[in-house]
Amino acid sequence: MINPTLNLYGLFVPAFLVMALAAWGCLKIAHAGLARIGFYKVTVHPALTDLALYVLILTGLSALFIQ
């Protein structure tokens, strides 16, 4: 099971916050790649597509680190 907090030099940071920031970074990389190939021209609402991708990436990261 994942430790719910990380100790960074005496500062306790929630592990979910670290995963959320990592998912945001992965989303920015994926967004740049998808925008380059023209994926967002096909979607109806690009912001909702980004939200769905963020949730999928965050779920995948949490499932990866929960084991």
Biopython code that builds the backbone (N, CA, C, O; Angstrom):
import numpy as np
from Bio.PDB.StructureBuilder import StructureBuilder

atoms = [
    (1, "MET", "N", (0.835, -1.181, 0.000)),
    (1, "MET", "CA", (0.000, 0.000, 0.000)),
    (1, "MET", "C", (0.880, 1.245, 0.000)),
    (1, "MET", "O", (1.963, 1.259, 0.586)),
    (2, "ILE", "N", (0.404, 2.273, -0.658)),
    (2, "ILE", "CA", (1.173, 3.505, -0.776)),
    (2, "ILE", "C", (1.120, 4.298, 0.526)),
    (2, "ILE", "O", (0.088, 4.358, 1.193)),
    (3, "ASN", "N", (2.244, 4.899, 0.869)),
    (3, "ASN", "CA", (2.292, 5.774, 2.030)),
    (3, "ASN", "C", (1.536, 7.057, 1.667)),
    (3, "ASN", "O", (1.841, 7.669, 0.643)),
    (4, "PRO", "N", (0.567, 7.476, 2.470)),
    (4, "PRO", "CA", (-0.247, 8.626, 2.080)),
    (4, "PRO", "C", (0.499, 9.950, 2.089)),
    (4, "PRO", "O", (0.015, 10.917, 1.500)),
    (5, "THR", "N", (1.663, 10.033, 2.737)),
    (5, "THR", "CA", (2.432, 11.268, 2.744)),
    (5, "THR", "C", (3.891, 10.975, 2.444)),
    (5, "THR", "O", (4.405, 9.901, 2.758)),
    (6, "LEU", "N", (4.539, 11.938, 1.839)),
    (6, "LEU", "CA", (5.971, 11.869, 1.574)),
    (6, "LEU", "C", (6.658, 12.926, 2.425)),
    (6, "LEU", "O", (6.170, 14.050, 2.546)),
    (7, "ASN", "N", (7.772, 12.570, 3.004)),
    (7, "ASN", "CA", (8.519, 13.498, 3.838)),
    (7, "ASN", "C", (9.658, 14.080, 3.014)),
    (7, "ASN", "O", (10.625, 13.382, 2.708)),
    (8, "LEU", "N", (9.549, 15.357, 2.653)),
    (8, "LEU", "CA", (10.598, 16.038, 1.905)),
    (8, "LEU", "C", (11.259, 17.066, 2.816)),
    (8, "LEU", "O", (10.798, 18.202, 2.926)),
    (9, "TYR", "N", (12.336, 16.656, 3.463)),
    (9, "TYR", "CA", (13.088, 17.526, 4.368)),
    (9, "TYR", "C", (12.190, 18.155, 5.434)),
    (9, "TYR", "O", (12.293, 19.351, 5.709)),
    (10, "GLY", "N", (11.321, 17.359, 6.025)),
    (10, "GLY", "CA", (10.453, 17.819, 7.094)),
    (10, "GLY", "C", (9.114, 18.355, 6.629)),
    (10, "GLY", "O", (8.257, 18.672, 7.454)),
    (11, "LEU", "N", (8.918, 18.460, 5.336)),
    (11, "LEU", "CA", (7.642, 18.928, 4.792)),
    (11, "LEU", "C", (6.856, 17.707, 4.325)),
    (11, "LEU", "O", (7.299, 16.983, 3.434)),
    (12, "PHE", "N", (5.707, 17.483, 4.918)),
    (12, "PHE", "CA", (4.889, 16.329, 4.558)),
    (12, "PHE", "C", (3.983, 16.692, 3.390)),
    (12, "PHE", "O", (3.130, 17.573, 3.501)),
    (13, "VAL", "N", (4.177, 16.005, 2.270)),
    (13, "VAL", "CA", (3.439, 16.262, 1.034)),
    (13, "VAL", "C", (2.581, 15.040, 0.739)),
    (13, "VAL", "O", (3.081, 13.916, 0.768)),
    (14, "PRO", "N", (1.295, 15.242, 0.455)),
    (14, "PRO", "CA", (0.458, 14.087, 0.106)),
    (14, "PRO", "C", (0.964, 13.409, -1.171)),
    (14, "PRO", "O", (1.346, 14.077, -2.132)),
    (15, "ALA", "N", (0.960, 12.087, -1.165)),
    (15, "ALA", "CA", (1.430, 11.331, -2.321)),
    (15, "ALA", "C", (0.527, 11.572, -3.528)),
    (15, "ALA", "O", (0.987, 11.545, -4.669)),
    (16, "PHE", "N", (-0.744, 11.804, -3.274)),
    (16, "PHE", "CA", (-1.667, 12.067, -4.385)),
    (16, "PHE", "C", (-1.314, 13.374, -5.097)),
    (16, "PHE", "O", (-1.495, 13.487, -6.309)),
    (17, "LEU", "N", (-0.814, 14.356, -4.354)),
    (17, "LEU", "CA", (-0.393, 15.617, -4.968)),
    (17, "LEU", "C", (0.783, 15.388, -5.911)),
    (17, "LEU", "O", (0.838, 15.971, -6.993)),
    (18, "VAL", "N", (1.706, 14.556, -5.508)),
    (18, "VAL", "CA", (2.860, 14.241, -6.362)),
    (18, "VAL", "C", (2.392, 13.526, -7.628)),
    (18, "VAL", "O", (2.861, 13.829, -8.725)),
    (19, "MET", "N", (1.460, 12.573, -7.475)),
    (19, "MET", "CA", (0.937, 11.868, -8.645)),
    (19, "MET", "C", (0.140, 12.810, -9.545)),
    (19, "MET", "O", (0.197, 12.686, -10.769)),
    (20, "ALA", "N", (-0.602, 13.749, -8.957)),
    (20, "ALA", "CA", (-1.382, 14.698, -9.749)),
    (20, "ALA", "C", (-0.459, 15.610, -10.558)),
    (20, "ALA", "O", (-0.752, 15.914, -11.715)),
    (21, "LEU", "N", (0.640, 16.043, -9.970)),
    (21, "LEU", "CA", (1.598, 16.873, -10.705)),
    (21, "LEU", "C", (2.292, 16.089, -11.812)),
    (21, "LEU", "O", (2.545, 16.623, -12.892)),
    (22, "ALA", "N", (2.598, 14.831, -11.545)),
    (22, "ALA", "CA", (3.210, 13.987, -12.574)),
    (22, "ALA", "C", (2.228, 13.746, -13.729)),
    (22, "ALA", "O", (2.622, 13.735, -14.895)),
    (23, "ALA", "N", (0.953, 13.555, -13.393)),
    (23, "ALA", "CA", (-0.062, 13.358, -14.433)),
    (23, "ALA", "C", (-0.229, 14.630, -15.260)),
    (23, "ALA", "O", (-0.433, 14.566, -16.472)),
    (24, "TRP", "N", (-0.142, 15.776, -14.606)),
    (24, "TRP", "CA", (-0.252, 17.047, -15.332)),
    (24, "TRP", "C", (0.911, 17.213, -16.315)),
    (24, "TRP", "O", (0.718, 17.668, -17.442)),
    (25, "GLY", "N", (2.115, 16.842, -15.879)),
    (25, "GLY", "CA", (3.271, 16.909, -16.775)),
    (25, "GLY", "C", (3.132, 15.961, -17.955)),
    (25, "GLY", "O", (3.452, 16.321, -19.088)),
    (26, "CYS", "N", (2.655, 14.750, -17.690)),
    (26, "CYS", "CA", (2.423, 13.796, -18.784)),
    (26, "CYS", "C", (1.344, 14.302, -19.736)),
    (26, "CYS", "O", (1.434, 14.103, -20.947)),
    (27, "LEU", "N", (0.326, 14.955, -19.185)),
    (27, "LEU", "CA", (-0.737, 15.505, -20.028)),
    (27, "LEU", "C", (-0.199, 16.602, -20.942)),
    (27, "LEU", "O", (-0.590, 16.678, -22.107)),
    (28, "LYS", "N", (0.682, 17.443, -20.436)),
    (28, "LYS", "CA", (1.242, 18.513, -21.268)),
    (28, "LYS", "C", (2.050, 17.940, -22.426)),
    (28, "LYS", "O", (2.008, 18.461, -23.541)),
    (29, "ILE", "N", (2.784, 16.869, -22.156)),
    (29, "ILE", "CA", (3.557, 16.214, -23.221)),
    (29, "ILE", "C", (2.615, 15.577, -24.238)),
    (29, "ILE", "O", (2.830, 15.688, -25.445)),
    (30, "ALA", "N", (1.558, 14.901, -23.741)),
    (30, "ALA", "CA", (0.594, 14.269, -24.646)),
    (30, "ALA", "C", (-0.172, 15.322, -25.439)),
    (30, "ALA", "O", (-0.461, 15.116, -26.617)),
    (31, "HIS", "N", (-0.500, 16.437, -24.815)),
    (31, "HIS", "CA", (-1.236, 17.509, -25.501)),
    (31, "HIS", "C", (-0.408, 18.082, -26.652)),
    (31, "HIS", "O", (-0.934, 18.347, -27.732)),
    (32, "ALA", "N", (0.877, 18.267, -26.412)),
    (32, "ALA", "CA", (1.739, 18.795, -27.480)),
    (32, "ALA", "C", (1.808, 17.825, -28.655)),
    (32, "ALA", "O", (1.761, 18.241, -29.813)),
    (33, "GLY", "N", (1.919, 16.543, -28.357)),
    (33, "GLY", "CA", (1.963, 15.550, -29.429)),
    (33, "GLY", "C", (0.655, 15.438, -30.181)),
    (33, "GLY", "O", (0.639, 15.342, -31.408)),
    (34, "LEU", "N", (-0.456, 15.450, -29.432)),
    (34, "LEU", "CA", (-1.763, 15.340, -30.086)),
    (34, "LEU", "C", (-2.104, 16.591, -30.890)),
    (34, "LEU", "O", (-2.737, 16.501, -31.942)),
    (35, "ALA", "N", (-1.690, 17.744, -30.405)),
    (35, "ALA", "CA", (-1.934, 18.975, -31.164)),
    (35, "ALA", "C", (-1.117, 18.996, -32.446)),
    (35, "ALA", "O", (-1.564, 19.517, -33.467)),
    (36, "ARG", "N", (0.076, 18.429, -32.388)),
    (36, "ARG", "CA", (0.935, 18.412, -33.566)),
    (36, "ARG", "C", (0.360, 17.540, -34.675)),
    (36, "ARG", "O", (0.494, 17.866, -35.854)),
    (37, "ILE", "N", (-0.291, 16.416, -34.298)),
    (37, "ILE", "CA", (-0.838, 15.540, -35.337)),
    (37, "ILE", "C", (-2.258, 15.934, -35.736)),
    (37, "ILE", "O", (-2.843, 15.314, -36.623)),
    (38, "GLY", "N", (-2.820, 16.963, -35.087)),
    (38, "GLY", "CA", (-4.140, 17.451, -35.473)),
    (38, "GLY", "C", (-5.302, 16.726, -34.826)),
    (38, "GLY", "O", (-6.409, 16.733, -35.365)),
    (39, "PHE", "N", (-5.074, 16.101, -33.683)),
    (39, "PHE", "CA", (-6.128, 15.344, -33.006)),
    (39, "PHE", "C", (-7.256, 16.249, -32.515)),
    (39, "PHE", "O", (-8.419, 15.845, -32.520)),
    (40, "TYR", "N", (-6.927, 17.455, -32.095)),
    (40, "TYR", "CA", (-7.934, 18.333, -31.505)),
    (40, "TYR", "C", (-8.870, 18.959, -32.537)),
    (40, "TYR", "O", (-9.886, 19.550, -32.173)),
    (41, "LYS", "N", (-8.540, 18.834, -33.803)),
    (41, "LYS", "CA", (-9.458, 19.299, -34.855)),
    (41, "LYS", "C", (-10.624, 18.333, -35.026)),
    (41, "LYS", "O", (-11.682, 18.715, -35.526)),
    (42, "VAL", "N", (-10.432, 17.086, -34.612)),
    (42, "VAL", "CA", (-11.452, 16.053, -34.760)),
    (42, "VAL", "C", (-12.400, 16.040, -33.565)),
    (42, "VAL", "O", (-13.566, 15.672, -33.709)),
    (43, "THR", "N", (-11.922, 16.433, -32.399)),
    (43, "THR", "CA", (-12.737, 16.360, -31.184)),
    (43, "THR", "C", (-13.742, 17.495, -31.138)),
    (43, "THR", "O", (-13.524, 18.561, -31.713)),
    (44, "VAL", "N", (-14.842, 17.254, -30.449)),
    (44, "VAL", "CA", (-15.895, 18.262, -30.332)),
    (44, "VAL", "C", (-15.502, 19.331, -29.325)),
    (44, "VAL", "O", (-15.698, 20.520, -29.578)),
    (45, "HIS", "N", (-14.949, 18.926, -28.189)),
    (45, "HIS", "CA", (-14.612, 19.866, -27.126)),
    (45, "HIS", "C", (-13.211, 19.522, -26.602)),
    (45, "HIS", "O", (-13.066, 18.611, -25.787)),
    (46, "PRO", "N", (-12.188, 20.237, -27.058)),
    (46, "PRO", "CA", (-10.812, 19.891, -26.680)),
    (46, "PRO", "C", (-10.547, 19.949, -25.169)),
    (46, "PRO", "O", (-9.749, 19.164, -24.656)),
    (47, "ALA", "N", (-11.203, 20.863, -24.457)),
    (47, "ALA", "CA", (-10.977, 20.964, -23.015)),
    (47, "ALA", "C", (-11.497, 19.720, -22.290)),
    (47, "ALA", "O", (-10.852, 19.233, -21.361)),
    (48, "LEU", "N", (-12.634, 19.215, -22.697)),
    (48, "LEU", "CA", (-13.153, 17.996, -22.086)),
    (48, "LEU", "C", (-12.289, 16.789, -22.453)),
    (48, "LEU", "O", (-12.142, 15.861, -21.658)),
    (49, "THR", "N", (-11.728, 16.805, -23.641)),
    (49, "THR", "CA", (-10.817, 15.740, -24.037)),
    (49, "THR", "C", (-9.569, 15.763, -23.165)),
    (49, "THR", "O", (-9.084, 14.714, -22.741)),
    (50, "ASP", "N", (-9.050, 16.956, -22.898)),
    (50, "ASP", "CA", (-7.899, 17.075, -22.008)),
    (50, "ASP", "C", (-8.234, 16.614, -20.600)),
    (50, "ASP", "O", (-7.418, 15.955, -19.955)),
    (51, "LEU", "N", (-9.418, 16.950, -20.116)),
    (51, "LEU", "CA", (-9.831, 16.518, -18.784)),
    (51, "LEU", "C", (-9.912, 14.993, -18.710)),
    (51, "LEU", "O", (-9.454, 14.387, -17.742)),
    (52, "ALA", "N", (-10.492, 14.385, -19.727)),
    (52, "ALA", "CA", (-10.602, 12.926, -19.749)),
    (52, "ALA", "C", (-9.229, 12.273, -19.809)),
    (52, "ALA", "O", (-8.993, 11.268, -19.139)),
    (53, "LEU", "N", (-8.316, 12.834, -20.607)),
    (53, "LEU", "CA", (-6.957, 12.296, -20.671)),
    (53, "LEU", "C", (-6.243, 12.442, -19.334)),
    (53, "LEU", "O", (-5.510, 11.543, -18.920)),
    (54, "TYR", "N", (-6.451, 13.566, -18.655)),
    (54, "TYR", "CA", (-5.836, 13.781, -17.342)),
    (54, "TYR", "C", (-6.334, 12.754, -16.332)),
    (54, "TYR", "O", (-5.544, 12.188, -15.577)),
    (55, "VAL", "N", (-7.628, 12.517, -16.319)),
    (55, "VAL", "CA", (-8.191, 11.535, -15.391)),
    (55, "VAL", "C", (-7.659, 10.139, -15.697)),
    (55, "VAL", "O", (-7.352, 9.378, -14.780)),
    (56, "LEU", "N", (-7.550, 9.800, -16.969)),
    (56, "LEU", "CA", (-7.010, 8.488, -17.339)),
    (56, "LEU", "C", (-5.546, 8.336, -16.931)),
    (56, "LEU", "O", (-5.147, 7.283, -16.432)),
    (57, "ILE", "N", (-4.751, 9.373, -17.138)),
    (57, "ILE", "CA", (-3.345, 9.310, -16.760)),
    (57, "ILE", "C", (-3.205, 9.234, -15.246)),
    (57, "ILE", "O", (-2.398, 8.455, -14.738)),
    (58, "LEU", "N", (-3.980, 10.033, -14.521)),
    (58, "LEU", "CA", (-3.923, 10.016, -13.062)),
    (58, "LEU", "C", (-4.376, 8.676, -12.500)),
    (58, "LEU", "O", (-3.794, 8.183, -11.534)),
    (59, "THR", "N", (-5.394, 8.090, -13.083)),
    (59, "THR", "CA", (-5.843, 6.769, -12.656)),
    (59, "THR", "C", (-4.778, 5.722, -12.911)),
    (59, "THR", "O", (-4.544, 4.852, -12.071)),
    (60, "GLY", "N", (-4.133, 5.799, -14.061)),
    (60, "GLY", "CA", (-3.068, 4.855, -14.369)),
    (60, "GLY", "C", (-1.888, 4.999, -13.423)),
    (60, "GLY", "O", (-1.325, 3.994, -12.990)),
    (61, "LEU", "N", (-1.501, 6.221, -13.092)),
    (61, "LEU", "CA", (-0.400, 6.421, -12.162)),
    (61, "LEU", "C", (-0.747, 5.936, -10.764)),
    (61, "LEU", "O", (0.082, 5.324, -10.090)),
    (62, "SER", "N", (-1.959, 6.205, -10.332)),
    (62, "SER", "CA", (-2.342, 5.759, -8.982)),
    (62, "SER", "C", (-2.440, 4.236, -8.931)),
    (62, "SER", "O", (-2.085, 3.632, -7.919)),
    (63, "ALA", "N", (-2.913, 3.611, -10.000)),
    (63, "ALA", "CA", (-2.968, 2.148, -10.034)),
    (63, "ALA", "C", (-1.565, 1.555, -10.077)),
    (63, "ALA", "O", (-1.323, 0.478, -9.532)),
    (64, "LEU", "N", (-0.660, 2.248, -10.713)),
    (64, "LEU", "CA", (0.723, 1.766, -10.800)),
    (64, "LEU", "C", (1.417, 1.817, -9.441)),
    (64, "LEU", "O", (2.155, 0.898, -9.088)),
    (65, "PHE", "N", (1.185, 2.883, -8.680)),
    (65, "PHE", "CA", (1.890, 3.054, -7.414)),
    (65, "PHE", "C", (1.137, 2.492, -6.214)),
    (65, "PHE", "O", (1.708, 2.422, -5.126)),
    (66, "ILE", "N", (-0.097, 2.097, -6.367)),
    (66, "ILE", "CA", (-0.868, 1.551, -5.234)),
    (66, "ILE", "C", (-0.432, 0.136, -4.917)),
    (66, "ILE", "O", (-0.542, -0.298, -3.770)),
    (67, "GLN", "N", (0.054, -0.585, -5.893)),
    (67, "GLN", "CA", (0.460, -1.966, -5.651)),
    (67, "GLN", "C", (1.600, -1.928, -4.725)),
    (67, "GLN", "O", (2.133, -2.975, -4.359)),
]
sb = StructureBuilder()
sb.init_structure("model")
sb.init_model(0)
sb.init_chain("A")
sb.init_seg("    ")
for serial, (resi, resn, name, xyz) in enumerate(atoms, 1):
    if name == "N":
        sb.init_residue(resn, " ", resi, " ")
    sb.init_atom(name, np.array(xyz, "f"), 0.0, 1.0, " ", f" {name:<3s}", serial, name[0])
structure = sb.get_structure()
